[in-house]
Amino acid sequence: MSSKRIRLLNSLRKQQNLTEHTKLYIARYKTLYKKVIREAKRRESDRYILQAHNKSKATWRIIHKETGKAPPQGEDIILVKNNEEVTNPGRVAKLLEKLMYNRLTEFMDRNEILTEEQHGFRTKKSTDTALQSFTKRVQEAIDKKMNPIGIFLDLTKAYDVLSHKVLLSKLDTYSIRGVANKWFESYLSLRKQRVEINSKKHRTVVTATRDIMNGVPQGSTLGPHIIPAIHK
């Protein structure tokens, strides 16, 4: 298992006269190689954090590396410790969401949790691939002298009515348990919302603040990507 062999196999793929067996071998080797690299990176990150004197700083270095984003020069990220103030908490939250999103999608893809029919909020899939898949099935049915029928359902306010209890239970069935499940519980809980209406002619109107008991955070990095786990 080496990068040199990967380069050799990639050069072989360009040839036109490869057998199906050879193509399958190359595809499987590349998949296994990627899994080995991911596991090696995970272990290296764990080792780096354990050996670091400042574990919080080491953790954030890994977060920046995985998300491909570096903190602005001259501005440090300060974690909550002993009730100290957090510098730019919105940016901290976005980075944590991005990190968890990367881990969640990698875990689901590696364990093939989501079906191929799931096209929303997935890597290399979109409404275009969903339409292509549907069109292909209709054409195949027509070719076989069958009468294809499409049933379309629209989940009204899916983001707003999602039950937190159901979501956490679903994640648990996918082996996302323990600390990881508690993290999602914390991510969804203790959120509040209110409506503020600004008017040039009238005074600003602000509704009472209410607790959010259902749904995922709108406009967040991670929120929309939790939905496929429920739809499965």
Backbone bond lengths (Angstrom), bond angles and torsions (degrees), N, CA, C in turn:
res aa  C-N    CA-C-N  psi(-1)  N-CA   C-N-CA  omega(-1)  CA-C   N-CA-C  phi
1 M - - - 1.459 - - 1.527 108.61 -
2 S 1.317 117.41 104.64 1.455 120.24 -176.57 1.523 110.31 -151.61
3 S 1.350 115.57 158.95 1.459 120.91 177.64 1.527 110.91 -67.75
4 K 1.347 115.95 -29.95 1.468 120.30 178.34 1.527 110.55 -62.56
5 R 1.326 116.09 -41.62 1.462 119.76 179.10 1.525 111.28 -68.31
6 I 1.327 116.56 -35.57 1.461 120.81 177.10 1.522 110.27 -61.66
7 R 1.332 116.33 -44.29 1.466 119.70 178.98 1.526 110.76 -62.17
8 L 1.340 116.20 -38.64 1.457 120.62 178.79 1.529 111.19 -64.32
9 L 1.348 115.94 -44.27 1.465 120.18 179.95 1.534 111.53 -66.42
10 N 1.337 116.38 -36.35 1.466 119.83 177.82 1.525 111.18 -64.07
11 S 1.320 116.16 -37.09 1.469 119.48 177.59 1.526 110.88 -69.12
12 L 1.344 116.47 -34.15 1.464 119.81 178.34 1.526 112.11 -68.17
13 R 1.329 116.29 -32.14 1.468 120.69 -178.60 1.517 112.35 -61.12
14 K 1.327 116.93 -26.12 1.463 120.95 -178.28 1.528 112.42 -72.76
15 Q 1.324 116.41 -14.14 1.454 119.44 179.13 1.529 110.61 -75.18
16 Q 1.310 116.84 148.33 1.455 122.30 -174.16 1.533 113.80 -88.79
17 N 1.333 116.98 -20.81 1.472 120.16 -172.02 1.526 113.48 -101.85
18 L 1.315 117.94 29.87 1.458 120.69 179.90 1.523 110.31 -76.52
19 T 1.324 115.34 143.19 1.458 119.90 176.07 1.521 109.78 -78.61
20 E 1.328 116.48 161.61 1.462 120.75 178.64 1.520 111.13 -62.67
21 H 1.325 116.23 -34.36 1.468 120.75 178.72 1.529 110.54 -63.58
22 T 1.339 116.66 -41.64 1.467 120.61 179.45 1.521 110.95 -67.18
23 K 1.329 116.58 -41.95 1.462 120.27 178.53 1.521 111.31 -61.61
24 L 1.336 116.02 -40.59 1.464 120.75 179.25 1.518 110.71 -65.96
25 Y 1.325 116.51 -39.87 1.474 120.90 178.81 1.525 110.81 -62.69
26 I 1.343 116.58 -43.97 1.468 120.70 -179.66 1.524 110.41 -62.95
27 A 1.336 116.73 -43.54 1.470 121.03 -179.09 1.531 110.93 -63.52
28 R 1.322 116.66 -43.77 1.468 120.42 -179.84 1.524 111.34 -67.10
29 Y 1.318 116.33 -39.25 1.468 120.13 179.94 1.530 110.50 -63.89
30 K 1.330 116.73 -42.42 1.457 120.48 179.74 1.524 111.30 -65.70
31 T 1.334 116.96 -39.05 1.462 120.41 177.52 1.524 111.44 -63.48
32 L 1.326 116.02 -44.82 1.461 120.72 178.74 1.522 110.72 -64.56
33 Y 1.321 116.85 -38.67 1.469 121.77 179.95 1.534 110.38 -62.33
34 K 1.339 116.09 -43.23 1.460 119.93 179.24 1.522 111.29 -63.68
35 K 1.340 117.31 -38.97 1.467 120.83 178.81 1.524 111.06 -64.78
36 V 1.330 116.27 -41.20 1.467 120.60 179.21 1.526 110.45 -63.90
37 I 1.333 117.50 -42.57 1.457 122.05 179.40 1.524 110.78 -63.31
38 R 1.365 116.80 -44.31 1.475 120.10 179.27 1.519 111.36 -61.38
39 E 1.335 116.49 -43.51 1.464 120.31 -179.59 1.523 110.97 -66.49
40 A 1.327 116.94 -38.84 1.465 120.59 178.46 1.530 110.96 -64.56
41 K 1.336 116.67 -40.41 1.465 120.92 178.66 1.522 110.80 -66.05
42 R 1.348 116.15 -39.46 1.469 119.34 179.24 1.519 110.96 -63.86
43 R 1.330 116.30 -44.50 1.469 120.10 -179.86 1.526 111.54 -66.03
44 E 1.330 115.95 -37.53 1.456 119.64 178.57 1.528 110.92 -65.92
45 S 1.346 116.31 -38.49 1.463 119.89 177.64 1.524 110.94 -64.84
46 D 1.332 116.86 -43.60 1.470 120.97 178.34 1.528 110.43 -61.31
47 R 1.329 116.61 -43.65 1.471 121.11 -179.83 1.524 110.82 -64.02
48 Y 1.339 115.51 -40.70 1.462 120.67 -179.05 1.531 111.31 -63.09
49 I 1.349 115.67 -43.17 1.464 119.70 -179.58 1.525 111.20 -67.60
50 L 1.340 117.23 -43.18 1.461 121.11 -178.55 1.529 112.24 -63.20
51 Q 1.325 116.77 -34.88 1.459 120.47 -177.32 1.530 113.16 -88.36
52 A 1.323 116.29 -11.09 1.464 119.76 -177.33 1.521 111.46 -73.81
53 H 1.334 116.63 142.50 1.460 120.71 176.74 1.522 110.19 -71.73
54 N 1.342 116.05 -42.30 1.464 121.54 176.86 1.521 107.44 -105.89
55 K 1.320 116.47 94.85 1.467 121.23 -174.16 1.531 112.21 -68.02
56 S 1.323 117.90 -33.32 1.459 120.71 178.28 1.525 110.61 -64.14
57 K 1.322 116.13 -45.18 1.460 120.54 179.44 1.524 110.79 -64.86
58 A 1.337 115.98 -39.94 1.463 120.01 179.03 1.524 111.22 -64.52
59 T 1.334 115.95 -39.43 1.461 120.26 178.70 1.511 111.11 -62.26
60 W 1.336 116.47 -43.76 1.460 119.44 -179.09 1.524 112.05 -68.05
61 R 1.307 117.58 -31.21 1.467 119.61 176.16 1.532 110.64 -62.62
62 I 1.338 115.35 -39.96 1.466 119.80 178.78 1.521 110.54 -68.75
63 I 1.336 116.78 -39.09 1.466 120.99 178.04 1.527 110.40 -60.03
64 H 1.325 116.33 -47.35 1.460 120.44 179.63 1.523 111.20 -62.15
65 K 1.317 115.96 -37.34 1.466 120.19 -179.04 1.524 110.87 -68.14
66 E 1.349 117.17 -41.84 1.463 121.17 -178.43 1.523 112.36 -71.58
67 T 1.335 116.07 -37.82 1.464 119.37 -178.21 1.516 112.38 -84.87
68 G 1.332 116.86 -12.92 1.456 120.11 179.82 1.514 113.26 74.95
69 K 1.328 116.34 19.43 1.459 120.65 -179.32 1.518 109.91 -123.19
70 A 1.309 115.67 134.08 1.463 120.88 177.60 1.525 108.80 -107.15
71 P 1.336 118.14 146.59 1.462 120.24 178.94 1.521 110.82 -65.57
72 P 1.332 118.68 144.90 1.456 121.10 178.29 1.521 111.66 -56.12
73 Q 1.337 116.47 144.89 1.454 120.92 -179.36 1.525 110.70 -62.70
74 G 1.303 115.56 136.07 1.454 121.05 176.36 1.517 113.57 84.54
75 E 1.351 117.49 1.42 1.466 120.24 179.74 1.521 109.28 -127.49
76 D 1.313 117.51 118.29 1.453 122.25 -178.65 1.519 110.74 -96.27
77 I 1.310 115.35 152.73 1.464 121.15 173.72 1.518 107.59 -94.53
78 I 1.315 117.16 125.39 1.456 121.36 -178.51 1.522 108.46 -113.36
79 L 1.309 117.86 121.39 1.450 121.48 177.54 1.522 110.74 -78.06
80 V 1.336 115.55 158.01 1.459 120.23 178.27 1.524 109.52 -70.51
81 K 1.303 117.38 122.00 1.453 121.98 179.74 1.517 109.01 -152.06
82 N 1.328 115.54 123.02 1.458 121.13 -178.95 1.531 111.82 54.31
83 N 1.355 114.42 42.57 1.469 121.61 177.29 1.524 113.45 61.68
84 E 1.343 117.23 24.55 1.453 119.86 176.98 1.523 109.85 -76.59
85 E 1.327 115.84 157.17 1.463 120.91 -178.03 1.530 110.64 -71.50
86 V 1.325 116.65 145.82 1.462 122.42 178.66 1.521 108.96 -97.80
87 T 1.315 117.08 128.65 1.454 121.65 176.35 1.519 109.69 -80.13
88 N 1.323 117.30 121.14 1.463 123.38 178.87 1.526 111.87 50.03
89 P 1.340 118.29 67.25 1.467 120.85 -176.80 1.519 113.50 -61.91
90 G 1.361 117.44 -28.34 1.460 119.50 178.93 1.513 111.75 -62.74
91 R 1.332 116.89 -40.41 1.463 120.88 -179.77 1.525 110.46 -69.52
92 V 1.331 116.55 -37.22 1.461 120.35 177.24 1.524 110.27 -61.37
93 A 1.353 115.76 -44.77 1.465 120.56 -179.10 1.525 111.07 -63.50
94 K 1.337 117.38 -41.58 1.465 121.02 -179.92 1.525 111.36 -63.02
95 L 1.316 116.84 -40.65 1.465 120.61 179.80 1.530 111.03 -65.86
96 L 1.340 116.17 -41.91 1.461 120.07 178.12 1.526 110.93 -64.09
97 E 1.337 116.55 -41.18 1.467 120.50 178.07 1.525 110.74 -62.41
98 K 1.328 117.00 -42.83 1.457 121.48 -179.27 1.525 110.56 -63.78
99 L 1.325 116.45 -41.56 1.464 120.47 178.75 1.520 110.83 -63.71
100 M 1.351 116.86 -46.12 1.459 119.86 -179.80 1.534 110.93 -66.80
101 Y 1.320 116.75 -35.19 1.465 120.41 177.07 1.530 110.10 -61.34
102 N 1.337 117.21 -45.00 1.469 120.92 179.03 1.519 111.14 -60.88
103 R 1.332 116.69 -43.85 1.462 121.05 -178.99 1.532 111.28 -67.74
104 L 1.342 116.26 -40.80 1.467 120.59 -177.49 1.527 111.36 -66.34
105 T 1.335 116.94 -48.08 1.464 120.06 -179.39 1.527 111.43 -65.37
106 E 1.335 116.85 -38.49 1.468 120.23 178.04 1.525 110.67 -63.41
107 F 1.340 116.09 -42.75 1.466 121.18 -179.76 1.525 110.96 -64.14
108 M 1.329 117.92 -44.66 1.461 121.43 -178.37 1.524 111.70 -68.32
109 D 1.344 116.35 -39.07 1.464 119.29 178.93 1.522 111.35 -68.90
110 R 1.330 116.10 -41.57 1.468 120.23 -177.72 1.522 111.97 -65.06
111 N 1.336 116.08 -36.06 1.464 120.31 -178.51 1.526 113.34 -98.18
112 E 1.342 115.68 6.41 1.467 121.66 176.69 1.534 111.55 51.48
113 I 1.328 115.05 47.61 1.462 120.85 -178.36 1.527 111.21 -73.88
114 L 1.313 116.74 -41.94 1.464 120.62 -179.18 1.523 110.40 -88.15
115 T 1.314 116.25 145.57 1.460 121.18 -179.85 1.527 110.26 -78.25
116 E 1.329 115.43 161.71 1.462 120.50 178.77 1.526 111.87 -67.07
117 E 1.342 116.40 -20.40 1.461 120.35 179.48 1.521 112.67 -75.69
118 Q 1.333 116.77 -10.29 1.462 120.43 179.24 1.532 108.70 -85.74
119 H 1.336 116.80 113.90 1.465 121.36 -176.20 1.527 113.20 -109.80
120 G 1.322 117.89 -20.73 1.459 120.44 -176.73 1.517 113.11 -75.51
121 F 1.339 116.24 134.05 1.459 123.51 175.25 1.534 112.39 55.08
122 R 1.334 115.75 43.67 1.456 120.83 177.30 1.518 109.73 -129.09
123 T 1.345 115.44 149.17 1.455 120.79 -179.82 1.526 110.40 -64.21
124 K 1.316 115.56 133.50 1.467 123.82 178.47 1.526 112.92 65.25
125 K 1.323 117.18 18.17 1.464 121.20 175.91 1.528 108.96 -132.34
126 S 1.331 115.71 153.39 1.462 120.42 -177.47 1.518 108.85 -163.68
127 T 1.335 116.68 -172.85 1.463 120.34 175.91 1.528 110.54 -64.39
128 D 1.337 116.87 -28.14 1.472 120.33 178.44 1.526 111.14 -66.48
129 T 1.335 117.15 -45.19 1.466 119.87 179.29 1.524 110.99 -67.56
130 A 1.339 116.81 -33.30 1.469 120.02 176.92 1.523 110.30 -65.12
131 L 1.331 116.76 -42.48 1.463 121.13 179.43 1.536 110.79 -66.32
132 Q 1.328 116.72 -39.77 1.466 120.66 178.94 1.529 110.97 -63.53
133 S 1.333 115.49 -42.61 1.461 120.10 179.77 1.525 111.09 -64.25
134 F 1.332 115.72 -43.27 1.469 120.04 179.89 1.529 110.88 -64.28
135 T 1.342 116.10 -45.47 1.468 120.87 -179.59 1.525 111.01 -60.82
136 K 1.329 116.21 -40.46 1.465 120.63 180.00 1.522 111.01 -62.18
137 R 1.340 116.71 -43.09 1.469 120.00 -179.46 1.539 111.34 -66.83
138 V 1.327 115.87 -37.27 1.469 119.00 177.97 1.526 110.25 -64.70
139 Q 1.319 116.77 -43.73 1.463 121.19 179.99 1.526 111.38 -63.97
140 E 1.334 116.87 -41.29 1.462 120.53 178.70 1.529 110.67 -63.71
141 A 1.339 116.97 -39.74 1.468 121.08 179.13 1.531 110.95 -65.54
142 I 1.328 116.41 -40.74 1.473 120.20 179.13 1.524 110.66 -65.46
143 D 1.341 116.43 -40.43 1.468 120.74 179.03 1.529 111.45 -62.01
144 K 1.332 116.20 -29.00 1.468 120.69 -179.53 1.544 111.68 -92.65
145 K 1.330 115.57 14.69 1.473 121.52 178.72 1.529 112.15 62.43
146 M 1.321 116.83 32.79 1.467 121.87 178.73 1.527 109.18 -103.31
147 N 1.321 115.84 165.95 1.463 121.85 178.57 1.531 109.92 -108.46
148 P 1.337 117.70 95.22 1.473 119.77 -177.96 1.529 112.04 -69.65
149 I 1.317 115.43 142.43 1.466 122.00 178.65 1.528 108.45 -129.68
150 G 1.318 116.66 132.56 1.460 120.93 178.25 1.517 111.32 -109.10
151 I 1.318 116.90 132.09 1.468 121.78 177.27 1.529 107.45 -115.77
152 F 1.314 117.38 119.90 1.462 122.44 -175.57 1.528 110.15 -113.63
153 L 1.317 116.02 128.10 1.470 121.39 -179.99 1.521 109.44 -118.75
154 D 1.280 117.45 140.84 1.461 123.01 178.00 1.529 108.37 -119.50
155 L 1.314 115.74 115.57 1.462 119.91 179.20 1.525 108.60 -84.35
156 T 1.309 116.32 104.40 1.463 121.18 -177.49 1.525 111.48 -66.57
157 K 1.317 115.23 127.99 1.477 122.36 178.31 1.532 111.78 51.39
158 A 1.328 116.06 47.20 1.471 120.18 -177.51 1.527 111.74 -58.82
159 Y 1.327 115.92 -35.49 1.462 119.59 -178.33 1.530 112.08 -71.95
160 D 1.325 116.30 -25.37 1.464 120.09 -174.37 1.526 113.62 -91.82
161 V 1.329 117.30 -27.56 1.468 119.94 -172.99 1.536 112.84 -103.48
162 L 1.320 117.91 1.72 1.461 120.70 -179.10 1.525 111.07 -60.32
163 S 1.311 116.43 125.79 1.458 121.38 -179.97 1.530 110.40 -77.43
164 H 1.321 116.51 126.42 1.469 120.86 178.09 1.524 111.09 -62.78
165 K 1.319 115.69 -38.46 1.467 120.45 -178.73 1.525 110.66 -64.14
166 V 1.339 116.31 -42.92 1.460 120.73 179.34 1.517 110.21 -65.35
167 L 1.329 117.19 -42.71 1.458 121.55 -179.19 1.525 111.43 -61.17
168 L 1.323 116.33 -48.10 1.468 120.17 -179.28 1.525 111.10 -64.47
169 S 1.331 116.22 -35.82 1.466 120.18 176.96 1.527 110.78 -65.95
170 K 1.343 116.37 -40.15 1.460 121.09 178.18 1.527 110.49 -63.06
171 L 1.330 116.77 -46.02 1.459 120.87 179.75 1.519 110.96 -61.00
172 D 1.325 115.93 -36.00 1.462 120.46 178.79 1.529 110.96 -64.52
173 T 1.335 117.04 -38.81 1.471 119.79 178.89 1.517 111.31 -67.63
174 Y 1.345 117.54 -22.18 1.467 121.66 177.98 1.533 111.67 -90.48
175 S 1.353 115.82 11.91 1.476 122.63 179.21 1.533 112.68 73.40
176 I 1.326 117.16 19.06 1.465 120.70 172.14 1.516 106.10 -93.72
177 R 1.323 115.80 87.23 1.465 121.75 -170.70 1.521 111.03 -125.04
178 G 1.313 114.98 -175.03 1.456 120.36 174.97 1.513 113.05 60.32
179 V 1.337 116.12 -131.06 1.459 122.21 -176.72 1.526 111.29 -60.78
180 A 1.329 117.07 -40.98 1.463 120.84 -179.02 1.526 111.19 -61.74
181 N 1.342 116.88 -43.38 1.455 120.56 179.15 1.525 110.93 -66.51
182 K 1.331 116.17 -39.04 1.468 120.57 177.38 1.525 110.95 -64.19
183 W 1.346 116.08 -34.12 1.466 119.76 178.47 1.521 110.01 -62.62
184 F 1.338 117.28 -44.53 1.456 120.70 179.04 1.530 110.94 -65.87
185 E 1.322 116.48 -36.93 1.472 120.19 177.59 1.525 110.26 -61.97
186 S 1.336 116.09 -42.59 1.458 120.50 178.50 1.526 111.07 -67.51
187 Y 1.338 115.52 -37.61 1.470 121.27 -179.71 1.526 111.91 -62.39
188 L 1.329 116.86 -35.48 1.461 121.31 -176.07 1.529 113.24 -89.77
189 S 1.323 117.60 -22.82 1.467 120.81 -172.20 1.534 112.46 -91.19
190 L 1.332 114.28 167.47 1.470 123.68 176.15 1.526 112.89 57.98
191 R 1.325 117.07 32.43 1.466 120.79 176.02 1.528 109.72 -100.67
192 K 1.321 115.66 146.78 1.457 121.11 -178.10 1.525 109.78 -130.76
193 Q 1.325 115.56 160.47 1.461 120.05 178.17 1.525 110.45 -147.43
194 R 1.338 113.82 156.94 1.457 120.31 174.11 1.523 107.14 -155.92
195 V 1.333 115.51 164.26 1.458 121.49 -179.76 1.527 108.59 -113.07
196 E 1.334 115.59 131.63 1.464 121.07 179.07 1.523 108.99 -123.50
197 I 1.316 116.92 124.21 1.459 122.53 -178.43 1.533 108.58 -114.73
198 N 1.334 114.70 117.96 1.461 120.78 178.88 1.521 109.96 -100.05
199 S 1.282 117.19 134.99 1.462 122.34 -179.85 1.524 109.83 -138.10
200 K 1.337 115.79 138.02 1.463 119.90 179.11 1.538 111.20 -73.64
201 K 1.337 115.55 -29.58 1.468 119.35 -176.93 1.519 112.66 -89.20
202 H 1.344 115.43 -29.01 1.462 118.59 -176.87 1.530 109.80 -123.20
203 R 1.303 114.58 169.74 1.457 119.02 -179.72 1.530 110.48 -71.83
204 T 1.307 116.12 158.34 1.460 122.25 -179.92 1.528 110.29 -67.78
205 V 1.305 115.93 133.86 1.460 121.34 179.90 1.521 108.63 -109.50
206 V 1.332 116.58 128.40 1.466 121.88 -179.75 1.521 108.57 -126.95
207 T 1.316 116.59 126.67 1.463 120.54 179.23 1.519 110.09 -79.96
208 A 1.311 115.29 169.54 1.466 120.16 177.53 1.531 109.80 -69.16
209 T 1.301 115.27 148.82 1.465 121.02 178.67 1.527 109.74 -79.79
210 R 1.332 115.56 131.42 1.466 120.65 -179.23 1.524 111.14 -125.45
211 D 1.309 114.96 150.64 1.463 120.26 177.46 1.528 110.04 -73.76
212 I 1.321 116.32 143.15 1.472 121.80 176.44 1.524 107.76 -93.90
213 M 1.320 116.48 111.52 1.459 121.41 -175.64 1.534 112.20 -97.03
214 N 1.345 117.30 -18.00 1.467 121.86 -178.60 1.522 109.48 -137.73
215 G 1.331 115.15 167.32 1.454 120.56 173.85 1.523 113.53 88.58
216 V 1.337 114.95 170.55 1.462 122.04 178.00 1.517 108.62 -111.58
217 P 1.341 117.60 155.27 1.470 120.89 -178.10 1.529 112.08 -59.67
218 Q 1.324 116.37 124.34 1.463 121.16 179.03 1.526 109.80 -76.29
219 G 1.325 116.04 141.97 1.455 120.36 177.95 1.513 114.48 75.88
220 S 1.321 117.42 8.50 1.465 121.03 -179.31 1.521 110.23 -90.78
221 T 1.322 115.86 165.13 1.462 121.00 178.25 1.519 111.27 -74.44
222 L 1.317 116.54 -40.05 1.468 121.64 -173.30 1.522 113.57 -90.19
223 G 1.333 117.43 -35.21 1.460 122.54 -173.22 1.519 116.25 -45.25
224 P 1.355 118.40 -57.43 1.468 119.60 -176.92 1.528 113.35 -61.58
225 H 1.310 117.27 -26.55 1.463 120.25 -175.38 1.530 112.57 -82.04
226 I 1.333 116.86 -4.44 1.462 120.04 175.24 1.522 109.93 -82.87
227 I 1.335 116.96 -25.03 1.467 121.93 -176.04 1.515 113.11 -57.28
228 P 1.357 120.65 -45.00 1.471 119.27 -179.61 1.527 114.44 -56.44
229 A 1.328 117.37 -28.79 1.459 120.91 179.62 1.528 111.00 -64.62
230 I 1.341 116.41 -31.72 1.459 120.83 178.87 1.515 111.12 -80.84
231 H 1.321 117.00 -37.14 1.464 121.62 -176.47 1.507 112.54 -69.06
232 K 1.331 119.07 -21.80 1.464 120.94 -176.11 1.526 110.80 -56.86
